């Protein structure tokens, strides 16, 4: 019995030590940090008129170890949005979803607005990433790819 308890204690301490010293866990991973909505997001249009229309826009910028992907789209006023991000290896999938459940009656106002989404990523490694921005509109049969491209590393 004494041999069995010594084996259990030894193997348990080896597992604990192996988990503690895993170097991959201490490295910072490139990841989505936040998405900051702007423009017409969250505005009450009861007393406001439609915003000026701008061209649909994507602007990539880097500061230190942060990558920002700024997306601006023209869309029907009063739309409720959510966003999601998937980072897989060297690819970024950014999805903007209109969450209106009954788009023909309940959500929208009769105007066009400019919505912005600032996708922020931290621990940017100076390397190339492919990206795709998708708009999921409940009035359409499938999501639409609105932007694609590459984030090029700095020289």
C-alpha positions as CSV (number, residue, x, y, z in Angstrom):
1,X,0.0,0.0,0.0
2,X,2.9,2.4,0.8
3,X,4.4,1.9,-2.7
4,X,1.0,2.7,-4.3
5,X,0.6,6.0,-2.4
6,X,4.2,7.0,-3.3
7,X,3.5,6.4,-7.0
8,X,0.3,8.5,-6.9
9,X,2.0,11.4,-5.1
10,X,5.0,11.3,-7.5
11,X,2.8,11.2,-10.7
12,X,0.5,14.0,-9.4
13,X,3.5,16.3,-8.7
14,X,4.9,15.6,-12.2
15,X,1.6,16.5,-13.8
16,X,1.5,19.7,-11.8
17,X,5.0,20.7,-12.7
18,X,4.4,20.0,-16.4
19,X,1.4,22.2,-16.4
20,X,3.2,25.0,-14.6
21,X,6.2,25.1,-17.0
22,X,4.4,25.1,-20.3
23,X,6.0,27.9,-22.3
24,X,3.2,28.2,-24.8
25,X,0.8,29.4,-22.1
26,X,2.9,32.4,-21.2
27,X,3.2,33.8,-24.7
28,X,0.8,36.6,-25.7
29,X,-1.6,35.6,-28.5
30,X,-2.9,37.8,-31.2
31,X,-6.5,38.2,-30.4
32,X,-9.7,40.3,-30.7
33,X,-9.8,42.7,-27.9
34,X,-13.0,44.8,-28.5
35,X,-15.3,46.2,-31.2
36,X,-16.3,49.8,-30.7
37,X,-19.6,50.7,-32.5
38,X,-20.0,54.3,-33.7
39,X,-21.8,56.4,-36.3
40,X,-25.5,55.6,-36.2
41,X,-25.1,52.7,-33.8
42,X,-27.5,53.0,-30.8
43,X,-28.9,56.4,-31.8
44,X,-32.6,57.3,-31.3
45,X,-34.0,58.5,-34.6
46,X,-37.3,59.7,-33.3
47,X,-36.2,63.4,-33.5
48,X,-33.1,63.1,-35.7
49,X,-32.8,63.0,-39.5
50,X,-30.6,60.6,-41.4
51,X,-26.9,61.1,-41.4
52,X,-25.0,62.1,-44.5
53,X,-24.0,59.2,-46.6
54,X,-20.3,58.4,-46.9
55,X,-18.6,55.7,-49.1
56,X,-18.5,52.3,-47.5
57,X,-15.0,52.3,-45.9
58,X,-12.3,50.1,-44.4
59,X,-9.2,51.5,-42.8
60,X,-6.4,49.4,-41.4
61,X,-4.1,51.0,-38.8
62,X,-1.4,49.7,-36.4
63,X,-0.1,51.3,-33.3
64,X,2.6,49.4,-31.3
65,X,1.1,45.9,-30.9
66,X,-2.5,46.9,-31.7
67,X,-4.2,46.4,-35.1
68,X,-7.4,48.4,-35.8
69,X,-9.8,47.5,-38.6
70,X,-12.3,50.3,-39.0
71,X,-15.4,49.5,-41.0
72,X,-18.0,52.0,-42.1
73,X,-21.2,51.0,-44.0
74,X,-24.3,52.8,-45.3
75,X,-27.4,50.9,-44.1
76,X,-31.0,51.5,-43.2
77,X,-31.5,53.6,-40.1
78,X,-32.4,52.1,-36.7
79,X,-30.9,48.7,-37.5
80,X,-29.7,46.8,-34.4
81,X,-26.3,45.2,-34.9
82,X,-24.0,42.6,-33.2
83,X,-20.5,41.7,-34.3
84,X,-18.4,38.6,-34.1
85,X,-14.8,37.9,-34.8
86,X,-13.0,34.7,-35.7
87,X,-9.1,34.6,-35.7
88,X,-7.7,31.4,-37.2
89,X,-4.0,31.1,-37.9
90,X,-3.4,34.0,-40.4
91,X,-7.1,34.7,-41.2
92,X,-9.5,37.2,-39.7
93,X,-13.3,36.8,-40.2
94,X,-15.2,39.9,-39.1
95,X,-19.0,39.6,-39.2
96,X,-21.5,42.4,-38.8
97,X,-25.0,41.0,-38.1
98,X,-28.3,42.9,-38.4
99,X,-30.3,41.3,-35.6
100,X,-33.8,42.6,-36.6
101,X,-36.2,39.6,-36.2
102,X,-38.9,41.1,-38.4
103,X,-37.2,43.4,-40.8
104,X,-40.2,44.5,-42.7
105,X,-42.2,45.9,-39.9
106,X,-40.5,46.5,-36.6
107,X,-36.9,47.6,-36.7
108,X,-36.1,50.1,-39.4
109,X,-36.6,53.8,-39.9
110,X,-37.1,55.3,-43.4
111,X,-33.6,56.7,-43.9
112,X,-30.0,55.6,-44.6
113,X,-27.3,56.0,-42.0
114,X,-23.6,55.5,-41.7
115,X,-22.6,52.9,-39.1
116,X,-19.1,52.3,-38.0
117,X,-17.3,49.4,-36.2
118,X,-13.8,49.6,-34.9
119,X,-12.4,46.1,-34.5
120,X,-9.4,46.1,-32.2
121,X,-6.9,43.4,-31.9
122,X,-4.0,43.1,-29.4
123,X,-0.6,41.4,-29.5
124,X,-0.3,42.0,-33.2
125,X,2.7,40.2,-34.6
126,X,4.3,42.0,-37.5
127,X,3.1,39.5,-40.2
128,X,0.6,39.1,-43.0
129,X,-3.1,38.4,-42.2
130,X,-5.9,37.9,-44.7
131,X,-9.3,39.4,-43.7
132,X,-12.9,39.2,-44.8
133,X,-15.7,41.4,-43.6
134,X,-19.2,39.9,-43.9
135,X,-22.6,41.7,-43.5
136,X,-25.4,39.4,-42.5
137,X,-28.7,41.2,-43.5
138,X,-31.9,39.3,-42.5
139,X,-33.6,40.7,-45.7
140,X,-31.1,38.8,-47.9
141,X,-30.9,35.0,-48.4
142,X,-27.2,34.8,-47.4
143,X,-24.5,37.0,-45.9
144,X,-22.6,39.3,-48.2
145,X,-18.8,39.7,-48.3
146,X,-18.3,43.5,-48.2
147,X,-14.5,43.7,-47.9
148,X,-11.6,41.3,-48.3
149,X,-7.9,42.0,-48.3
150,X,-4.6,41.6,-46.5
151,X,-2.9,43.2,-43.5
152,X,0.7,43.6,-44.7
153,X,3.6,43.5,-42.3
154,X,5.5,46.7,-41.7
155,X,8.9,46.8,-43.4
